[in-house]
Amino acid sequence: MKKTLAPKMLKRLTLLPLVAVLVSPSAMADDNIVQTMIPGVPNIDAEAYIVMDYNSGKVLAEKNADARRDPASLTKMMTSYVIGQAVKAGKIHQDDMVTVGQDAWATGNPVFKGSSLMFLKPGDRVPVSQLTRGIVLQSGNDACVAMADYVAGSQETFVGLMNNYVKSLGLKNTHFQTVHGLDADGQYSSARDMALIGQALIRDVPDEYAIYHEKEFTFNNIRQLNRNGLLWDTSMNVDGIKTGHTDSAGFNLVASATEGQMRLISAVMGGHTYKGRETESKKLLTWGFRFFETISPIKAGKDFASEPVWFGDTDKVELGVNKDVYITVPRGRMKDLKASYVLDSGELQAPLQKNQVVGTINFQLDGKIIDKRPLMVLNAVPEGGFFSKIVDHIKLMFHHWFG
């Protein structure tokens, strides 16, 4: 049973935005309407990339986004995520003192030779807050080991936690073997998955993510700058996220920036120069902000439509969504957005539970459905009394007979 919004409601929604269109170099040619409004994605000097809207999750452009590549120090984003979740759950605290073990000592660990470090020594007692900054800002491999031991008892167990979060976040092309990201057999990730880890950091552990915009950190009188040079770019509002580099990985950068209420996340993997990964990330973010916009046409708990309900203690039920809806559309097209809904069955019958899915909201642009959301019951409707149910049964019978 298809329902189109009443003219007043439809007019209100057509002023709001639509779902983001996938705009890869190949995809753009498939949609003549979008092609006339949005120039092609800039040439990006990297083996793989993606740019997506944080709120709607829509991909604006991608290339080899699912190719499995060495993540290098982008791995530390997941290390940081695990730590952030542990703090959030109250398992550890920012002022906890961590005793640095022998395995976190770079001098005694040849694998760390020449890599980025916080310069810890065995027996040092360092608060969690400083070790976390050593991981995020200094990209310290030794800090990763110290925190892994503290949070999980061993690096191996901590890696297990990392991969558990890989599964819970639905990442399809990621598997970790280390807590720090130095090259290891069987360790890989993709541009898409790294963008999704960035999205999870911002959404799930905002206190942890707040560290990523800090520009420097000093430990033991050694001052180190955040390696994400876009933090110093005054033409953009970049507030994260993480760089990475090894010979096999190339130059990687996951970046996030805001413009007004819109936030984009880019992931560039396999870049060819240190500064180039910043230049290419800026191209993607700038392009996304200039040619797309994201709005929230429907808010959680606000009625989107109402429908008759049979055999309940009320005649009508309010329908909507339980989470704010975000839609990304080509910039300037939000006035053309339309919305309609379809019920899963011919009529609604009590009892109905709060947040029960009873249909689908379709968002349309140029006559095409560009995104969908589940249509939910906003308030429970219990069954009515015996006599009211008899009356509804008779009404419904006539309704079926005469339409």
N, C-alpha and C positions, 0 to 999 in steps of 0.2 A: 504494500500500500504506500504510494508515494504522496508526500505532502509538500507543497510549495508554500513558502512563507507568505503571510498576508502582505499586501503592497507596502504597508507602513514598515513592517519588520524587514522586508526585503530591501527597501530603500536604505534603512539604517545600516544593514550589513554590506551593501554595495559600496559604502564609503570606507570599508575596512579592507585589510590586505589579504592576499591569497598565498598559496603555498609556493615555496621556492621551486624554480624550474631547474632541472639538472642541466648545467651548461658546461659540458666538456667540449673540446675542439670538434669531436664528431657529433655530439648530441645537438649542438646549436644548429647544424645544418638541417636537422629533422623538423624544426619548427620555424616556419617562415615568419610568423608573427613576432616571435621573440627575437629572431635574427635581425629584423628591421629595427628593433629598439635597442638591442644590446650589442655592442661591438665584441668581437672575438676575444677570448682570453689572451692576455699578453703572453708572449713567448717566455717560458720559464726554463732557465738553465739548471735543470735538476732531473734526476732519473725518475722521480715520482713526486706527486704533490696532490693536495686537496685543499679546498677552502669551503667551509660550511658555516651556516648560521647556528650560533649556540642555542638559541631558544627553540627554534622550529626543528633543528636538526637537519635541515635541508642542505644538500650538497649543491654548491653553485658552480664549481669546476673541479675537475680531477684528471689525473693522468697516472696510470699504473698504480692507482691508490690501494689495490689489494695485493700488490707484489710483495713478497716476503723479503725483507732486507735486514741487515745488521742494524739494530737500533742505537748502538753505542750508548752515550750517556742519556739519551732519551729514556732509557731504562729507569733512570732515577725518578722519573715522573711517577712510575708505579711504586717504587720504593717509598717515595714521599706520600703517595696515596695510602699505602698500608699504614705508615706511621700516623698520618692524619686520622685514619679510622680508629686506630688504637687510642689516640688522645681523645677523640670524640666519644668513644665508648667508656672512657675513664680507666682504661687498663694501664696507661702510663700518663705522666703529667709533664708539662713543659719544664718545671723546675726539678724534676728527678735528676739525680747525679748518676752518671754512667761511668763505670770504671772501664777504661780502654784495655782490651785484651791484646795478647801477643799477635793474633791473626790480623789485627787492624794496623799493625806497625809496618809502614812501607819499607823501612830499611831491612826488615827481616822477611819481606815477601817480594821475591823477584818479579812477580806478575805486575806489581804496581810501578815498576821502574819506568820513569819518564811520563807517568800519567798524572792527572790532576789530583791534588791532595789537600787535605786540611792540615797535614803535618802533625798528626797525633803521635804520642809515644805510649808504650805500655805503662799502665799504672796511672795515667792521667785520669782525673775525675772531671767530667765535663757535663754540664746540664743538657738535657734533651733539646732545649731551645737553641743552643749553640750548635749542636751536632746537626740539627735539621737545617740550619743556615749553611753549615759546612757542605751539606749535600746539595741544597738548592742553589746557593749562590756561588760556592767555590767548586762545585761538582766533585767534591772530595770522595774518592773511592774508599779511603780509610774510614771516613765518617759513615759511609754506607755499611761497612762491616761492623763497626762498633754498634750502630743502632739495630742492625739485624740480630746481633747476639743479644742485645738488651730486650728487644721486643719478643723474639721467638726462641732464644736459647742457642740458635746456630744459624749460619747462613742457609743451610739446606732447608731447614724448617721455614725460614722466612721466605725463601723462593717458593715454597709450597703455598704460602699465603698469597704471594703475588699471582701465582697461576690460578688460585681459587677465585681471585677477583677478576682475572681474565675471563673465566667462565661466567661469573655472575653479571659481568658487564656485556656479555654476548660478543666478545671479540673473536673473530674468525681466523685471523692470521697472525696470532701472537703467542709466543711461548718464551718464558724466561728461564735461563740457566744460572744467572748471576744476580747479585743484588746491586751491582754497579754499572754493568753494561759493557765491560771489556769483552772483546770478541770471544765467543765460545760456541762450539759445535752444538747445533740444535736450538740456538737462540735466535729469534727473529721477531719482527713486527712489520707493520705496514703503515703507510701514511694515513689511511682511514682509521685504523685502530688507535694510532697515536693521537689523532684529533679527538677520538672518543674518550681516550684517557684524559686528555686535557679538559674536555667537557665534564667528565666525572669529578675531576679535581675542583673545578669551579663550583659545581652544583652540590657535591656531597661533603666536601671538607673546606669550606670557604676560609676558615682561619688558617689552615695550612696554605691555601692558595695565596693568601695575602702576603706571604713571605716572598713570592716570586717577583714582585715589583721592586723589591729593595735592590739598590744598585751596587752595594759593596758590603763586605764583611771582614772584620779584622779579628784574628785569633792568634794568640802568642806573638803579638806585635807584627804579624804578617798580614798586610792588607791586600785583599784580592777583590777585583771587580767582577760583577755579574757578567757572564760571557754573552748575554743577550743584548747586543748593541742597539736594538730597536727601542730599548727603554730610554735612550737618550735622544730619540728622534722627536723633535718638538712638533712635527707636522702630523703626528698620529698620537693616539692615546693607547699605547701598548702597555699592558700591565703583566705580561708573562709571555712565554712560559719557559722553555728549556732548549739548550743547544746540545749537540753531541757530535763527536768526530772520532773515527779511527780510520786507518788506511783502507780497510775493506768497506766501511760504511759510507765514506765520503763525509761531507759536511751536512749535518741535519739541524733543523730548527722547527720547533712547534711554537707558534706565536698566537697571542690573542689580543684583540684591541676592541675598544668600544667607540661608538659615535652616536651620541644621543642615547636612546634606549636600545640600540642595536649592538650586538656583540658578534664578532666573527672569530673563528679559529682557523688557522692555516697550519699545514704540516708540509714541510719541504724536506725530502730525503734524497741523499745522493747528490747534493750540491757539489760544485767543483772548486769553490774557493771559500775561505773563511768569511769574507765580507759579502760574497755573492749570495750566500744563503739568506742574509738579511735583505739584500736588494730584491731578490726574487720573492721573499715573503711579503715585503712591502708592496710589490706589484699586485700580488693576489689580494691582499687586504684592501688596498685602495680601489681596485677594480670592483670588488664586492660591495663596498660602501657606496660607490658612485652609481651603480646600476641596479641595486636591489634595495628593498626596504622590508622590514618585518614589523608587524603589528599584532595585537591580540584582539581579535574580533569578538570573542566570547570568553567571559570570565567564569571561573569556577563558582558553582552554586547560584549563578544568575539564570533566571528562566529564559530559555531560548524559544520554546514553544509550549503549548498546552494541548492536551488531547483528552477526549472523553474516556472515562474508565468505567467498566461495568462490574457490578457485584461488589463494589467497595463502599466505604463509609463516606465517600465524596464522589461528586460527579465528574471532576476533572483532575488531571495530574499534570504538574509542571515538569518539563523536561529540559535537560541541559547537559553540562559536563562537570566532572569532578576535579579537573585540572585546567588552568588557563590554556586556551588554545592560541598558538602562535603560527602565523602564516607568513611566508616570505614570497614576495612578488616582484616583478620588474618595477623599478622606481617609476612612480607616476601612474601606476595601473590600479591602485587600491580602490579607486572610485568605480572600477568595472567589476569588482568582485561580487559574486552572487552566492547565495547559500540556499539549500533545500534539504529536506530530510525524508528518509524512507523508514517506515516501521517494519519490523521483522514479521509481524502478523497483522491480520486484518483489523483487529481491535485489541485494546488493552483490557485485561481482566484482573481484578484483585484476587489474591493479595499481590502487591508489588513491593519489592524491597528497595530501600535507598541505594543508589548507585547501580541498580539493575540495568543492564543494557537491553534496550528495547528497539533499537534501530541504528541508523547511520546518518550523520550529517555530511553532506557533500558540498565542497567548496568548488565553485566553477569560475573559469575565466575564459572568455571567448567561446562559451558553449561547451568547454571541456572540463571534466572533473579533474582538478589538480591536487586535491587532498581530501582525506576523509577522517572523521573522528566518530567514536561511538556516542550514540545518543542515550542518555541515562535518566533514570528517575531521580528527581531531586529530593523528594520526601516520600517516605513509605506510605503506602495506601493499604490498610488492613481490610479484611472482608467486612462487608456490611451485615446488618441484622437479617433475620430470616425473611421478614416481609419485604424489605427493600430489595433483597435478592430475587424474590418472586416477581416484583414489579420490573426489575431490570431484565429478568428472563423473558417476560412478555414483550417489553419494549424491543429487546434484541431480536426476538422472533419476527416482529413486524418490520424491524430494520432490515433483516435479511430478505424478507418477502418483497418489500417495496423499495429497498435500496436507500 
